[in-house]
Every structure is written in structure tokens, then in C-alpha cells.
Amino acid sequence: MALHKCSHLLVCQLDLPLSLVFYKWLLGLESTLTLSDVHHVDPVLATSLQQLHDVVIQKKNLEADVSHVRTLTANLKNFGTFDAN
């Protein structure tokens, strides 16, 4: 951090290294922030969020794959514990 000498007009310049994430927020570009931006602010939180995101993707893939439902239904019919009517 560098402090520059203030002029007689009380104009001071403060040189702070701010992150890209902060600049996006400052400019109102929150909608462009991604999980990788969170990693720059809090790596532990970003890792947790990534794991949650991965679970959601796995859940959606399982829901989209109906082959396991057909197999389960067939197995239950074979054991006489499922009535399709």
C-alpha cells in the first residue's frame, strides 16, 4: 500500500491492491461473478460450493437417466412386491 502526499486541495490518493472480484462488485457487475471468483475471496468456501454443485449435477444426471428406474421396477416385479396396475 502506498500513500501519496496530499496536495493543498486535500486531494489524496491511496494505492490499495484490490481484487478483480471487488472491482466487479464496485462496477455493479455481480451477475458476472462465478465460482472461480469466490475462490479468490475464500478458497474453503469455494471448495464447499464446488462440491455442492457437483452433487447437484450428479442428481440431475441420475434423474435424467431412467434406466435405473426400469431395472428397479423389473426387480420388484420379479419379487412380487410391485403391482404396476
C-alpha positions in Angstrom: 0.0 0.0 0.0 1.4 3.4 -1.0 0.3 6.7 0.4 0.9 9.7 -1.7 1.4 13.2 -0.4 -1.9 15.2 -0.2 -2.0 18.5 -2.1 -3.2 21.7 -0.6 -6.6 21.0 -2.1 -7.0 17.9 0.1 -6.9 15.5 -2.8 -5.3 12.4 -1.6 -4.5 9.2 -3.5 -4.5 5.9 -1.8 -3.0 3.0 -3.7 -4.6 -0.2 -2.5 -4.3 -3.5 -4.3 -7.9 -4.5 -4.8 -9.1 -7.8 -6.3 -10.8 -8.2 -9.6 -13.8 -9.5 -7.6 -14.1 -6.2 -5.7 -13.8 -4.2 -8.9 -16.7 -6.3 -10.5 -18.8 -5.6 -7.4 -17.9 -1.9 -7.4 -18.9 -1.6 -11.0 -22.2 -3.4 -10.4 -21.2 -6.5 -12.4 -22.2 -9.0 -9.7 -24.0 -11.1 -12.3 -20.7 -11.8 -14.0 -19.2 -13.3 -10.8 -18.5 -17.1 -10.9 -17.4 -19.8 -8.6 -13.8 -19.1 -9.6 -14.2 -15.5 -8.3 -15.3 -16.9 -4.9 -12.1 -18.9 -4.8 -10.1 -15.6 -4.9 -12.0 -14.4 -1.8 -12.5 -17.6 0.2 -10.9 -20.8 -1.1 -12.5 -23.0 1.5 -16.0 -21.7 0.8 -15.3 -22.1 -2.9 -14.4 -25.7 -2.5 -17.6 -26.4 -0.5 -19.7 -24.7 -3.1 -18.0 -26.6 -5.9 -18.7 -29.9 -4.1 -22.4 -28.9 -3.7 -22.5 -28.0 -7.3 -21.1 -31.4 -8.3 -23.7 -33.2 -6.2 -26.5 -31.2 -7.9 -25.1 -32.2 -11.3 -24.9 -35.9 -10.3 -28.5 -35.7 -9.0 -29.7 -34.2 -12.3 -27.9 -36.8 -14.3 -29.5 -39.6 -12.2 -32.9 -38.1 -12.6 -32.4 -37.9 -16.4 -31.3 -41.5 -16.6 -34.5 -43.6 -16.4 -32.7 -46.9 -17.0 -32.1 -47.4 -13.3 -35.8 -46.9 -12.6 -36.8 -49.6 -15.2 -34.3 -52.0 -13.6 -35.7 -51.4 -10.1 -39.3 -51.8 -11.4 -38.4 -55.1 -13.1 -36.6 -56.4 -9.9 -39.6 -55.5 -7.7 -42.0 -57.3 -10.2 -39.8 -60.4 -10.0 -40.1 -60.5 -6.2 -43.8 -59.9 -6.4 -43.7 -56.8 -4.3 -44.7 -54.4 -7.0 -48.0 -54.0 -8.8 -47.8 -51.9 -11.9 -51.6 -51.5 -12.1 
